[in-house]
Amino acid sequence: MGSASRGPPPAPPAPPLPAPAEAGRSIESLRDQEEAGDYTPWLGREFGSELEAYEFYLNYARKVGFTVRREYANKNKKSGTISSSKYVCSREGFKSLDKRTNRSKTPQPDTRTGCKACLTVRRNNGSSKYEVYGFEPKHNHPLFVPSCANPFQRKIVDIQSSEANTSSNVASACEPESRNYVLGDNAVTSREWQRPLRTRRQQEIKCGEAAALLNYLQYQSRADPLFYHAVQLDTEDKVANTFWADVKMITDFSQFGDVVSFDIVSGNNMDLRPFASFVGFDNYGETVVLGMALMYDRTVESFQWLFDTFLHAMSGRAPSTIFYRQDAYVGMAISTVMPDTSHALCTRHLKQTAKGNMNYLIQRGCDFMKEFKACINDYEEEMELFTSWEVMTSKYSLHGNVWMQKVFEEKEKWARPYMKWTFSAGMKDTQLNERLHSDVRDYLRPDIDITLFMKHLQKVVDDRRYIELEIEFSSRLKLPDFKIRAPILLQASEAYTDMIFQLFQEEYEEFQSAYIVSRDDSGPCREYIVAILDKERKHKVYGNPSEQTVSCSCRKFETLGFLCSHALKILDTMDIKYLPNRYILNRWTKYARCLTGPQIDGRKVQEDTTLEFSNRYQYLCPVFVRLVARASECEESYRALEQCSIEMCKKVEGILQKQTSIDASASQPDVEDIQVSLSASATDNELEHAMNYSSNKRAKKTKKKGRKDKSQTRSCIKEWLQNKQTLQLEQPAMQFSMLDNHIQPGTDSEGLPSPFPMGQFHNEKMQPR
């Protein structure tokens, strides 16, 4: 026999087939189950071709939550047809090691765990059909429902213009005159709680653009009932400002809205549309868009309206910290609307402005920019900052410079001695917004149709979300690269995403060179002075062994969300070998976005239930809205639909209760729970092989030649890893209790996102006083 890939032994002669996997069930009942959508293979199942069998197993894998590859395909030498094939989990086996170096022959991250799950088919003698003669359902690694993780079957649907169908909702082709707008079948009037704009808008809108923009937003609201948008009018009943956010943005904010960056296209360029955006980044460091706006008026009142509307869209939950460019109006609006939110100025913009304002100093070849950057980045103590600033201003005679005075007055928003008391999650500037604006800049010109701009903007957002899914899915298949084998690192690798785990591992490596300069053990809260070898700066660390708490003067945990090397040193001194629960932030864990989903084949899997719910809701809502609108036209159809709704509610509740009882009583004969560390079928040698290989693998990642893809976004915290080794990610889960499951504002007691405004369209009338 020949082989289409690597050569396994030829398929043995066909023995008598065993009984189907489900004892006591007939082939007919199994086929009925398959027709109902259950693609679980069973022995004796026949296929018309080898390709059909492969596609069947692919469908099963997508539903269960793993990926597949062909192990082998034996061919008949005479006919050239495939006589037998074996399909395995993509995490089957282990990578081969170089005998000379005991390292991987290839630099790619490892994804293999020795999984035994497979499906084997062979061709029947004298027949053209293939049948299943081997099926192993057990996996030794977590499974993930691909609805949230597998983006490789991407389908892009172009947004269809709805101007012709919705033009009746706008009273004028140039500007709307009515204060009520119809979204779907609900009329929403202006909101009295919003702040009025008492002046005329500053920037004009091209004739017809306001109507086209409103039509587009109304179309989106009908297509997605959870779509939120609001419009502010000026004193002449003309559109001044517009804000919108889809359900994904609102959901992302509920999970990663603790730190937000706001930016608007530069006001100096009046030739571009005044596009503004709210962005953040997720647990993998990828950009998430949280809201967008068009601001044709940039007064304090308009920014107050914008932040008020953003707050209302996010169910009243304000971010902990917001980054923005140095702008007095924006700062005043944030302080008014979100008084508890910390302000952070974009340091990158400060440096660029300094270059422009102090260009005459730079041309002399002096070190002004070096000293100015040091004031922003280097000094951690207040006295150091004051001394260095005074020396710099005296050296260059800048005491009378108005801009320098203004910058120093706002030092709490950019200087390290103050910013270390603010949680930033690694964000330093508004570069995330600038990358988004760069991708749509060509469509911001007024001569580009507003609908075309909105479609292009949606495509850019969809592309970013696709990249986000790609990274999340691929990271789940990889194993972490341990530089040191320690219990706390194993715990961190199970909890943290790849990006945070690598940063944490670097802190753990630095902790190996940390030493205690002095200590005070007199009280329950002990005080230590910790230093790092070959580093001058010392840090004060407080530790309480009874409460398992630690706090460092560098405040890395309070700022970034993971412990520093100084704190790790004191934890080790107090003989605490695992991270206490409070020091593992949920926003940096692998499952920050996911909830525990239903059981599939007796196994709990991680599923993005929010996305699944949204997809179903998005499909059903418009269907029933149209049905209700149609049935309301006469009394008889209204009564008929009312009666059907009562019966339908009973049926739905019955199905849900039945599903709940099935999930609760489902047995687990084949696959272990996700909290169990590894499958019982995995031998000790295999587990030791996986751990030893992961800890010994030191191969460097080769750089690909060619230009860097500008569309690939990177967060500020990712820049720390620019010169580091490529991340090695996830390995089979081990059981431990550590995740920070505290209920955040905007969530209910089960941790689910709280209800938020759905499909609302706010239009307010601005009255002068």
N, C-alpha and C positions, 0 to 999 in steps of 0.2 A: 504494500500500500504506500502511496505518496502522502505528503503533508502539505497543506496550504500555508501553514505557519511553522511553529516549532514542532518537531516530530515526536508525538507520543506513540505508545504502542498501538497497533491497529485495534479496532473495536473487536471484542471477543464475539464468538458465535452467540446468536440471540438465545438467551435462556428464557424459560417461561417467566412472564411478567408477574411481579407480585401484585397483591391486591392494591386498590387505590389507597392513597394516604389516609383518607377519612374512612376508617373501618365502619362497615355497616351501611355505607352510603352507596347508592347505585351510580353508574356512569351518567344516567339521565339527570339525576339530581345535581351532580357536579356540573353538567353542562348548563342546567338552569341557573346555577349559581354564577357561572361564567357570563351568561347572557345578562345577568343583573349587574354586571360590572366588577365582579370578583375575578381577578386574573391569576389567582393562586394556581400554580401548576400542580398536576397530579399524574401519577404513574399510569401509563397507558394512553395518555392524551395524544391524539394524532394531529398532524399538520400536513398540509398539501405540499409544502416545500421547506427546505432548510431556512430560507429567509423568513418565511412565515413564523417558524419557531423562534427565530432570533428576535423578531419584532414583538412577538407575544411576551417573551421574557423581558424585553425592554419596557413594555407597558407595565408589567408586574413590578419591575424595579422602580419605575417612576412613582408608582402608587405607594410602595413600601418605603422608599427613601434611600436608594443607593444607585450606583452606576455600574455598568456592565462592560466587559470586554470578552472577546473570543479567546479561549485558551488554546484550542486547536480545531482543525477541520481536516479529517482524513478523506482522501479522495481515492476512488477506484482507478487503478492504473489503466484498465481497459476502456471504461466508459468515460472516465474523467469526472464523474458525478461524485458529490460528497456523500460518503457512506455514514459518517458519524461526526458530531460536533459537540464541543463542550463550551458552555458559557459560564463565566465565573464573575464574582464580585471584583470590582476594580482594585480592591484592597487585598486581594489574594496573594499569598506568598510573601517573600522578602526580596529586597534588592541584593544582588550579588556584590560581595566585597572584593576589592583588590587584595590578593594574597600577600603582596609585598608591603602594602601600607595599612591593611585592615580597614580601609575606608571605601566609600562608594566610588564606583568607576565613573559616575556621572554627578555633576554638581546640583542637579535638581533636588528640591526638597522631597523627603520620603513620605509616601502615603500608604505603604504596605503594613498590614497588621497580621498577615497570615490567615485571613478569613477563609473559611472552608465552604461558604455558600456557593452553590453552583447548580446548573441544569445541564443534563446530558441527553442528547437525542441521537437516534440512529435510524437508518433506513430499513424498512421491513423487507425481508427476502421476498422477491417476486412482486414487489409493490413499489409504487412511486411515492408513497407517503412515509413520513417520519413520525416516530413515536418517542415519548419520554420514557427512558429506562433508568434515569438517575436524577434525583432532586434532593438537594440539601438546603433547608431554609434557614439554618442557624447562622447568625453573624456574631463576631466577637468585637464589634465596635458600635457606637451609637448610629442610629438611623435618623434621617431627616427627611420630612415630607418635602418634596421638591416644589411645592407651590410657592414656597418662600425662598428656596435656595437654588434651584436649578434653572438658570436663565438661558440655557443654550437652545431652547426651542422658542426663540423670540418671535413675536408677531407684532408688527408695527401697523397700526391702523391710522390712516390719515384722517385728520379732522375735517369733516365736511362743512362747508359754509352753510349757514342757516339764515343768511340775510333776507332771502326772498320769503322765508316762512315766518320771520319774526319782525318784519318791518312795521307791522301794525301795532307793535308794542311801543313804538317810539313816535311821539307826536310830531316831531320835526326831523327833516333829513339832516339838518346841521346841528341842532342842539335840542335836547329834550325839554319840553315845557311842562309835562305832567309830573306830579310828585309821586304817583303810584305806578309801579311796574309789575307786570304779570310774569311770574316764574313758574313754569309748569302750569298748575292751575290754582296757585295761591297768590293773592295780591298782598304785597308787603308795603306798608307805608313808611314814611320817614320816622327815624327814632329820635325821641325828644332828649334822650340822655347825651347825645353827641354834641360836641362843642360847635357852635356856628362859626362860619367864616364871614367876617363882617366887611370884607373888601372884595374887589374884583380880582380874579385870578391873574397871576403875573405873566404867564406864558400862554400864547394863543394856541388853539387847536385848529388844525386844518378842517375846512368845511366838510361835513359828512363823516368825519372820523369818530365823533362822539356816538353817533347812531350805530356805526359799524362795531365799535367797541362794546356798546351795551348789548347789541345783538349777539355778539360772540359770547359774552359772559352769560347771557340768558340761555344760550344753547348749551353751554357747559353745565349750567345748573339743572337743565332738564335731563341731560345725559347722566349726571352724577348728582343725586339729591343731597349728598353731603358737601357739595361744592359751596364755598362761602365767598361772597363778594359784597363790596359796599362802595357807594359812590357819594361824593360830597359835591354839592353845588355852591356856586358863589352867589353874590347878591343879585346877579342878572339871570339866575336860573341856568347857568352854564356849568358844564362839568369842570370841576377844579382838580379833584384828586380821585383816584380809583385804587382799591385794594382787592386782592383775591388770593385764595388759598384752597387747594383741593384737599381731599380726605387724606392723601398720603402725607401732605405737609403737616396737617393737624396731628396726625398720628405720630409722625416723627418728632414733632415738638413735645408731645406728651412723654416721649422716651429720651430725647436728647436736646431738650430745650433749656437746659440749665445755663448754657453759654451761647449767646447769639451775637452775630456780627451784622451790623446794618450799614448800608452804604447806598449812595445815590450817584448816578452819573454826574460827573463834574458840572457844576452850575456855570462854569466859565464858557462852556460850549453850548450855546443856545440853539445850535443847529441840530442837536440830537434830542430825541424824546427823553423826557426826565424819568428814566427807569430807575426804580429802587428795589432792593431785595433784602430779605432777612435770610441768613444762612447759618448753619452750624456744621458739626461733623458727628458721625456716628461712632459706635464702639470699635470700628475698624479703621477709623481715621478718614473715611470718605465723606465728601461734601453732601449735606442734605439741605435742600431748599425748603424754607419754612414759611415763606410768604413773599408776594411780589406786589408792586404798586407802580402807578404812573402819577407823578406829583407835578402838576402844572402850576402849583402855587407852593412856595417854600417859606412861608411865614411861620412864626411860632404856633399860631392857631392851627395851621394845616398839619404841622408835625404832631401837635397834640391830638388832632383827629386821627392821624395815621396810627399812632401808638395806642390810642384808645380802641380803635377798631381792631388792631392786631391782638390786643389783650382780650377783647370780646370774642374774637374768633377762636382763641385758645382757652376758652372757658374760664377766663379771669385769672389764669396762672401767668405770672410774670417771670421772666428769666432771672437767674441769680446775678448774671453779669452780662453787660452788652457792650460790645466794641463798636466804635464809630470814629470817623474822622473828626478832627478838631473843628467844631461848629457850635457856636453859641446857641443858635436856635434849637438844634437837635438836643443839646445838653439840657436846655431849659424845659423842653417838652418831655424828655424822659424823666426828669426830676419831678415834674408835675403829675404825670400819669402813673409812673412806676417809682414811687419814692423809695422803696426798699431795694431796688436794683442797683448794683454797683456799676459805676461808669469806668470805662477803660478806653483810652485814646489809642488810635492806630499809631504805633511807634514808627512804622515804615513811612507813613505820611508825614510825621513830625520831622524825620530825617530829610525827606525830600523838600519840605518847606524850608528847613534850615539851609539847605544848599542854595535855594533860590534867594532867600532873604540875605544870606551872608556870603553871597558870591564874591563880593569884593575882598573878603578875607581869604577865601579859598584860592583866588587868583594870585595872592601873594605867596602861596606855597606854605602857609602856616598849618598848624595841627589843630585848627578849630574843630573840624568835623570829628577827628579822633577823640578829642576831649568831650565833645557834645555826646557822641555815642557812648562813651564811658559813663557819663552821668545817667544815661538811660539803662545800660545793660550791666554795669559792673558793681556798683556800690549797693550793698545790702543794708547798711546802717544809715540812719538819718543824718548823723553828724558827718559821716563821710561824704554824703551827697551835698550837704550845706557847704562844707569846706571846699570841695572840688568846684562847685558852681560859683562860689565867690572868687576863687582863684581864676577861673576861666573868664568871668565877666570883667574882672579887674585887668587881666592880661590883655584883653582885646577891647577895653573901654566900651563895654556894652551895658553899663548901668542905666543909660537913658534909652535903650532900645525897647520900644513898646512891645514888639512881638516876643522878645525874650522875657520880658516881665510877665506877659500873659501866660507863656508856657510854664514859667515857674509857679505862678499862682495856681495852675492846674496840676501840680506835681503829684497830687494824690491819685491822679488818673493814669500815670505812666511810669513813675519812679518805683524801683524795686522795693525800697523800704516800706512802701504803702501797698503796692500791688501783691506782695506776698501774703497779705491778709485777705485777698480776694481769690475766689475759685475761678480759674481761667481755663482749666482742662487742656492747657498747652497752647491755647490761641494767643497770638501776639498782635495781630493786625487784621485789616479787612481784605486781605489778599484773596480769600475765598470768594468774596463778592466781586472783586476785580476780574477774576478769571471767568466768572459767569457773565459779567458785563462784556468782557472781551469776545466771548463766543456769540453774542447777539449784537455787537456794535454795528456791523454792516447793515442791520435791519432797523437801527434806531434813527436813521435819516428820515426826515418828514416826507420825502418823496416816495418812500416805501409804504405800501398799503398797510393799514393798521392790522387788518385781519391776517395778512401774510406774516407780519411781525409776531403776532400772537401764536400762530401755528409754528413758526420757526422756534420761538421760545419754548413751546411745549415739547418740540422734538429735542432740543438741547437738554431739557430737564429729564425727558425719558432716557436719553443716552446716558446721562449721569447715573440715573437709577439702575440702568442695566449694568454699568460698570460696578456699581455698588453690589449688586447681586452676584456678579461674576466673582468678585473678590471674596465675598462672604461664603459662597459655595465652595470655591477652590480651597479656601483656608480650612474648611471643615474636613477636608480629605488629607491634610498634611499632619505630620508629626513634629513635635517640638524638638529643637536641637539643644540638648542639655550640655552646658559647658562644665557644670559642677553637679554632681548627683547629691541632692539634698531633699529632705521631705518638704521643706517650704517651697522649693522650686517646682516639685511635682504637683503640689497643691496649686501653685500659681499657674502652672501650665494648663491645669484642668479648668481654672476659673477665667483667666484673662484671655483676651484676644491676642493674636500673634504680636501685634505692635506693642501693646502694653507689656506682654510677657518679656519681650526682648529688653525693653527699657528697665523692667523690674530686675531681670537677670543681670544687667549691667550694674545696678545698684548692689545686688548681692555679691557680685565679683569685687566691687570696691569695698564692701564691708569686710572682705578678707584682709584688707590692708589697714583697717581702722583699729585704733587703740584708744584706751581710756586714759586721759591725762590726769584727771582727778575725779573723786566721787564723794558723795555725802549720803550715807545710808542711815542717817539718824531717824528719819521719819518714815511713815508709810509710803510717801511719794519721794522716791530717791532722785537725787540730782547728779548728773554726770557731765563731764566735759569731754567731748569726743573729737578726735582729730584723725585725719587721713594721712598716711605716710606720703612724704614729699609734697604735702600741701600745707600752707601756712595757716589758713583759716581754721578756727576751732568753733564748735557748736555746742550749745547747752541742750541736753536731753533730759527730760523727766520721765521716769518709769515707775509704774505701780504694779508689782508682781501679783498682788492679790486680785486686782481688777483687770489685769492684763491690758493695761493702757500704756501708751508711749507718746511723747510729744517732743518734737525737735524744733529748735529755733530757726532752722532753714525753712520750715513750713512747706516742705515739698508735698506732703500728703494733703494739706489744706488747700494748696494751690493747684496741684496736678491730679491728685486722686490716687497715688500709690506711695508706699513708704520709701524713705530715703535710706542710704547706707548707714547713717548715724543711728537711726531708729532701729534698723535691723541688728546693729551691733548690741544695742541695749536689750532687745528681745532675746538675743542669744545669751547675753549675760544673765538675764533673769530665767534662763532655761526654758524659754517658750519656743518650741520648734515648729509651730504652725502659725499662720497668720490668724489672729482673731477675726471674727466675722465683721466687726465694725470697720476693718481696714481694707475690705474688698468692696469697692463701690460697684453697684449693679450696672452703672452706665458703661463700665469697662469690661464687663464679662461677655463671654461668647453668646450667652442667651439673653442679653439685655433686650433684644427685640422680640424674642420668642416666648411663647407660653407652652406649658405641657399640653400636647394635643391628645387626641383620642388614641386608643390602642389599635394597632394594625397587626393582624396575625398574632395577637397576644402580647404585643410589645408596645411599650410607651415610646412615642417618638416626639421629637421637637418640631412643632408646627407653628407657623405664623398664623394664628387663628384670626388675628385682626384683618389680614389680607384676604383670607378665605371668606370671612363674614362680609367684608366690603365688596368682594366680587359678586357674591350672591345677592347682597342688598342692592348693589348697583344695577343688576339685571332685573330684579323683580319689581323694584320701586316704580320705574316708569311704566311698566306693564299695568300695574294695579292703579296707578294714578289715572292713566287713560281710561281704564275700565270704570273706575268710580265716576269720572267726569261724564262718561257716556251714559252710565246707569242713572245719573241724577237728572236726566232730561225729562223723565216721566215717572209718575208714582209707581206704576206696575213694575218697571225695571228696577226701581229703587228698592221695593219690597223684596223682589226676587234675589237681588244681590245681598240684601241684609240677611235673608234666610240662609243663603249659601255661605255667607261669612261665618255665621254661627256654627254651621256644620263643619266648615273648613277649620275653624279654630279648634274644635273638639278633635278632629282628625290629626291636626298638627301636634297638639299636645300629647295625644296618644302615641304618635311616632316618636316624639322626643323622650317621653317617659320610658318607652320600650327600649330606645337606644341607650338611655342611661342605665337601665337595669342590665342590658347586655354587656355594656362596658364594665359594670361593677362586678359581674359574675364571670367575665371571660377568663378562661383558663390560659395558662402560659406553658404549654408543653414543649414548644420548639425554640422560642427565643427568650433570652433573659431580659429582665427589666433594664431600662437604660441606666439606672443607678448602680447596677451590679458592675463590678470593674471589668470582667472579661467573661467570655463564654466558657462554660464547663468543658466544652470540646477542645479548647485550646490547651495544649500541654505546657508544663512548666518550662520545658526547653524552648518552646516557641516564644513564650513571654520574656524569658531571659534574653533570647536572641533579639527581640524587638527593643528592649531597654538598652542592652549593650550596644546595639548598632546605633541607636539614636544618640547615645552619649559619646560614642567614639567618632562619629562622623564630623569631620572638620573641613571638608572640601569647600573651597572658595567658589562663589558664584561668578561665572564668567560674564562679562558685559557684552551685550549685543551691540553690534555695529549699526550705524545709521542714526538718523535724527530722532530726537525724542518726540513722542506723540504729545502734541500740545493739549489734546483733549483729555489726557489722563490727569485727573486732578489729584493733588496731594495737600493734606492739611498741614497746618503749621507744626503740629506735633510730629508729623511724619518727617519733617526736615531734619529732625534730630538723627534719623536713621540713614541719612544720605550716604555716609561713608562706612556704614556698618554692613555686616553680612546679611544676606537675604534671609528673611524670616523662615523658621521651621515651625510648623504649627501643630495641629491637634493630634493627640494620641488617645487610645481607648480610655473611656471615663473611669475614674475611681471614685468611690463613694466618700463624700465628706459633706459636712454642713457648714456653709460659710457665706453664702450669698446674702447681700444686703437687700432684704425684701421689705424694707420700710415703705409705707404707703406715701407716695408723693402727692402733692396738690394736683387736683385734676384727675385722680384715680379713685375708684371705689374700694371697698374692703377686700376685694379679690384681686386687686392690682390691675384691673382692666381700665382702659381709658374711659373717663367719665363722659356722659352725653355732652355733645357740643352742638352749636347752631348748625342746622342743616339747610342748605340751599337758600339762605337768607340773602336778600338784596336790600341794602339800606340806601335810601336816597333822602337826603335832607335839604331843606330849604334854608338858605342863609339870609337872615334878616338883619339889616343895619339897625343899630340902636339910635 
